[in-house]
Structures are given as C-alpha cells and as structure tokens.
Amino acid sequence: MCLIDILREANEKIVFIGTLPIAEEIEKSAQNFADILEASPELKIYALCESDDFCFQLSMLVDNRDSQNRKSYTKLKTHRDRILGTKEKRGFFYNEVAKLTKDSEAIKRILIKQQNTMMSNFAIIVDDVIYYTLISNNFPTLDNYEKIDKNSALYQQIIDYSNFMISGDGKQFLSSPEEELLQLLDKNNMPRGIFPRSSFYTTKFKRRSIWGFVFNRKGELLLHQRSFFKTKDGQGLWDKSVG
C-alpha cells in the first residue's frame, strides 16, 4: 500500500489521527503533498500528532525484546518533531511543503497539532474513506492499516472522534509546540496528565498555582495591567504581580 496513492483520492479533507506509523512516509512526501494541495483548492489536511507522554508510553510497548519493528522513545519523538515542530521552529515537513508549493496560500490549509489526550488507535481519513490500525506491542507500519467498511460501527466511531477533536470540544486538548502546557490534577490532587493552558479556562480541571505579591518598604503593592488582547479573561484589569 502506498500512502500517496491513498491521499491523491482526497478532495475535501485528509485527517491523520496519529502520525508515528507513517511519519517517515510523510517526511519523504513533501512534494506530493504540495502537488495534492495545489490540485484540490478546497482540500484541508489535519495532522493530530502524538504528545511526548504518548511517545514515551508507546515506547514502553514497542521497545522490548517481544516487539516486532522496535522503536525507541528517542526515535519516536524525533519523527514526531519532524512533523509537529518544536518551540524553536516549525516541523521539517511543514517547511518543506511551504517551499515546494507554488500557491503561497495552500500551506495555510495544513493544520498540525499535538493531541494531549489518549489515542486508542491510528487512523487515516481521506474524505469518507478510513484506514485504521490498532496500537499494540508491535509497532505498526502502513501495511498494517486496513480499510474500514462504512457500515461498521467502528467507522462511525472514528468519524465522530475526528469531528470531536477537530471541530468539537476536543479542540481544547490540542496544542501547538509554542503553547504552555500545565499538569492537570484530579479532585484528589493526583497528577493525571499534561494539557494546554487554554484547557484550564473552564472549572472542570485543577492545576497547582503560585501567586507572588511584590511590596516595597512603603507597603506599596506592585500590580500590572492585563492585556486587552492576549488574555481570555480579565482583559485590561489590574492584577497580582506574578502568577
């Protein structure tokens, strides 16, 4: 099975739920992606990349003597970063497509995010066609993906999941490399994962916070004014010195 042959059938959308099994194929196919974007002006490409935590936990499954196609955490993270990017720069894949496409606006139709919630499977969605593979102790390749029958319950579950993450409430669990990530705590004050700062703007989640108040010898308190544009709450109000 050839990844690009599958993707060339797309007219409206391509969604990668997890990129690790096909990361090397994606990295080598920048010119093909540029051609596909130019050929289909309405096409959008979404890549939901794995988090550091996921890469680490997956390596515990696939980097041992019982595994086929062993992959270390370092190798998994390296390939993930080449697609997602880091705080310092965009991913190699994105930059290559941007250089190769003749339409400067086409690159804006690629959305690459880190998914900070669990992934139960890997999937490729091409318009209304889905290819799927399980997560197990054997690291999968493209040949392990199978086309799912549209009448199966699994087909609709993956469609619903994709819509939830891309356009539903699941968006709050996606992040870009430059975004701040915080440790999430449950109601018993136990750490339960790392999530984007933006997902804490509801009252559902807890995080540990430290407030710093700066006084001088006259007893005056140093305050700062919150941005009118960058913050999501309390815009323009005077606030504590450090939080």
Phi and psi in degrees as a GROMACS rama.xvg file:
@    title "Ramachandran Plot"
@    xaxis  label "Phi"
@    yaxis  label "Psi"
@TYPE xy
-109.79  126.318  CYS-2
-60.1796  -46.4788  LEU-3
-65.4902  -35.9488  ILE-4
-61.2133  -36.2351  ASP-5
-67.9442  -45.8788  ILE-6
-71.5402  -26.4599  LEU-7
-64.7661  -16.4076  ARG-8
-78.5487  -9.10454  GLU-9
-77.3721  140.196  ALA-10
-119.746  -32.4941  ASN-11
-112.988  -46.734  GLU-12
-154.133  150.532  LYS-13
-128.344  128.048  ILE-14
-125.194  124.857  VAL-15
-104.004  113.597  PHE-16
-93.9119  96.6276  ILE-17
83.8391  138.608  GLY-18
-121.723  -10.253  THR-19
-58.0352  -44.9493  LEU-20
-63.9467  -24.4746  PRO-21
-118.607  14.3804  ILE-22
-58.2074  -44.5877  ALA-23
-66.7709  -36.1474  GLU-24
-66.0561  -40.033  GLU-25
-63.7873  -45.2358  ILE-26
-59.3931  -35.0915  GLU-27
-84.3408  -3.39081  LYS-28
-116.071  26.3633  SER-29
-56.9545  -43.42  ALA-30
-62.9299  -40.1382  GLN-31
-63.7621  -41.4151  ASN-32
-65.1484  -39.9696  PHE-33
-61.0044  -43.0931  ALA-34
-65.1608  -41.396  ASP-35
-64.1601  -42.6441  ILE-36
-63.5993  -40.9583  LEU-37
-70.565  -32.6725  GLU-38
-74.9968  -25.3111  ALA-39
-126.781  92.4844  SER-40
-62.1727  -20.4364  PRO-41
-95.8803  -4.73207  GLU-42
-71.48  136.486  LEU-43
-122.905  141.423  LYS-44
-118.213  125.323  ILE-45
-117.324  128.874  TYR-46
-122.715  115.26  ALA-47
-98.0687  101.362  LEU-48
-87.1692  158.53  CYS-49
-76.1169  149.056  GLU-50
-81.269  168.427  SER-51
-58.9541  -42.6653  ASP-52
-60.4571  -42.2689  ASP-53
-64.3813  -44.6063  PHE-54
-57.8692  -42.3996  CYS-55
-65.1531  -47.4858  PHE-56
-65.56  -37.226  GLN-57
-64.408  -38.5732  LEU-58
-61.9921  -29.7821  SER-59
-66.994  -25.236  MET-60
-85.1318  -42.106  LEU-61
-105.733  3.553  VAL-62
-117.991  62.8156  ASP-63
-148.458  170.965  ASN-64
-68.0406  -16.9017  ARG-65
-89.1999  -3.78461  ASP-66
-92.6532  146.003  SER-67
-95.9781  143.921  GLN-68
59.2821  55.9362  ASN-69
-60.3995  142.597  ARG-70
-138.31  130.449  LYS-71
-84.2363  163.575  SER-72
-58.9972  -42.8038  TYR-73
-59.8792  -42.8222  THR-74
-69.3388  -41.1788  LYS-75
-60.3922  -47.3592  LEU-76
-65.8483  -38.3045  LYS-77
-60.2804  -47.4802  THR-78
-68.4461  -36.7314  HIS-79
-61.2497  -44.1353  ARG-80
-65.3313  -32.0963  ASP-81
-67.1114  -20.3313  ARG-82
-99.109  -49.1473  ILE-83
-76.0296  -39.1096  LEU-84
96.8775  -178.447  GLY-85
-131.444  -179.515  THR-86
-60.9017  -30.6972  LYS-87
-81.3022  -32.2957  GLU-88
-158.775  159.618  LYS-89
-67.247  161.256  ARG-90
-65.7477  152.053  GLY-91
-53.5876  -44.5631  PHE-92
-59.9837  -49.397  PHE-93
-59.8074  -46.2449  TYR-94
-62.4144  -39.4133  ASN-95
-65.5283  -43.7671  GLU-96
-62.764  -42.1547  VAL-97
-60.2944  -38.3357  ALA-98
-72.2791  -31.8647  LYS-99
-90.5443  -22.7341  LEU-100
-79.2435  139.457  THR-101
-82.9473  -19.4349  LYS-102
-97.9493  108.222  ASP-103
-64.355  -22.2778  SER-104
-83.2344  -18.0236  GLU-105
-63.2523  -36.6421  ALA-106
-63.3277  -24.0738  ILE-107
-69.2095  -11.831  LYS-108
-91.7859  10.7263  ARG-109
-106.966  119.939  ILE-110
-113.366  116.865  LEU-111
-118.147  119.804  ILE-112
-133.598  156.341  LYS-113
-91.7863  130.895  GLN-114
-95.1454  122.144  GLN-115
-100.218  3.93166  ASN-116
-100.818  174.424  THR-117
-65.067  151.779  MET-118
-117.972  129.375  MET-119
-99.5427  -10.0393  SER-120
-162.765  171.376  ASN-121
-110.55  141.712  PHE-122
-148.75  151.963  ALA-123
-123.589  122.77  ILE-124
-111.991  123.028  ILE-125
-121.507  100.871  VAL-126
55.5018  -106.683  ASP-127
-111.809  18.1377  ASP-128
-109.836  136.923  VAL-129
-124.8  133.199  ILE-130
-115.378  138.981  TYR-131
-143.053  145.253  TYR-132
-145.5  151.991  THR-133
-80.4976  161.226  LEU-134
-96.1937  125.535  ILE-135
-147.137  -168.871  SER-136
-78.9598  -6.10191  ASN-137
-105.692  117.556  ASN-138
-65.7518  123.228  PHE-139
-78.7132  159.586  PRO-140
-121.565  179.444  THR-141
-58.0117  -33.4627  LEU-142
-65.4819  -16.4285  ASP-143
-85.7814  -10.7113  ASN-144
-74.1447  138.375  TYR-145
-123.674  142.958  GLU-146
-72.9831  133.836  LYS-147
-98.8506  134.985  ILE-148
-65.0653  133.708  ASP-149
-64.2549  -19.6497  LYS-150
-89.0413  -2.45664  ASN-151
-82.7866  153.96  SER-152
-64.3483  -33.6518  ALA-153
-63.0506  -36.7489  LEU-154
-57.2456  -51.5374  TYR-155
-67.8379  -32.5677  GLN-156
-63.1262  -41.4346  GLN-157
-70.6363  -38.3845  ILE-158
-61.7461  -46.2735  ILE-159
-62.2758  -41.402  ASP-160
-64.2007  -44.5376  TYR-161
-60.3284  -46.4579  SER-162
-63.0439  -39.2081  ASN-163
-61.517  -43.4883  PHE-164
-76.2889  -35.012  MET-165
-88.0548  -41.2788  ILE-166
-126.525  -2.13395  SER-167
-105.001  -158.039  GLY-168
-64.7867  -18.6601  ASP-169
-65.0719  -15.8048  GLY-170
-58.1003  -28.4207  LYS-171
-67.7926  -14.7722  GLN-172
-98.5789  6.27131  PHE-173
-99.2102  148.75  LEU-174
-147.272  159.492  SER-175
-98.0171  159.46  SER-176
-57.3023  -30.1963  PRO-177
-82.7699  -8.65625  GLU-178
-75.3495  148.262  GLU-179
-75.2603  134.092  GLU-180
-112.505  140.765  LEU-181
-126.893  155.321  LEU-182
-79.0761  130.13  GLN-183
-94.6703  137.884  LEU-184
-117.231  143.665  LEU-185
-84.1546  -175.838  ASP-186
-67.532  -14.9284  LYS-187
-97.5068  12.7051  ASN-188
68.0677  25.6945  ASN-189
-96.1364  133.383  MET-190
-62.7731  133.604  PRO-191
-127.822  7.35606  ARG-192
146.025  177.617  GLY-193
-115.635  126.724  ILE-194
-137.288  160.614  PHE-195
-63.1984  147.564  PRO-196
-54.9822  -36.2675  ARG-197
-62.3109  -24.8622  SER-198
-76.0733  -5.50498  SER-199
-95.9242  6.46032  PHE-200
-79.0487  -2.05894  TYR-201
-101.398  172.574  THR-202
-92.9623  9.81363  THR-203
-74.9413  -27.4622  LYS-204
-118.489  154.531  PHE-205
-114.282  151.535  LYS-206
-146.256  155.157  ARG-207
-81.458  136.18  ARG-208
-131.977  149.869  SER-209
-124.891  129.088  ILE-210
-107.041  134.807  TRP-211
-116.988  129.085  GLY-212
-115.113  125.553  PHE-213
-105.853  117.465  VAL-214
-114.218  150.819  PHE-215
-101.672  -176.422  ASN-216
-72.2151  -14.0243  ARG-217
-84.7065  -3.21721  LYS-218
83.7829  11.6915  GLY-219
-82.4344  142.889  GLU-220
-102.669  131.717  LEU-221
-83.3627  122.57  LEU-222
-120.002  161.061  LEU-223
-131.196  155.095  HIS-224
-93.9747  129.026  GLN-225
-69.1115  149.879  ARG-226
-62.2735  146.813  SER-227
-81.8953  -11.5787  PHE-228
-123.547  -36.9171  PHE-229
-88.6755  -23.4412  LYS-230
-93.0988  155.862  THR-231
-96.8205  -10.9455  LYS-232
-145.154  153.079  ASP-233
64.269  30.2262  GLY-234
-57.1914  130.605  GLN-235
80.6152  -6.14872  GLY-236
-82.5033  159.01  LEU-237
-85.1594  136.593  TRP-238
-135.255  171.247  ASP-239
-56.6958  164.291  LYS-240
-68.7111  -46.5737  SER-241
-140.357  141.665  VAL-242
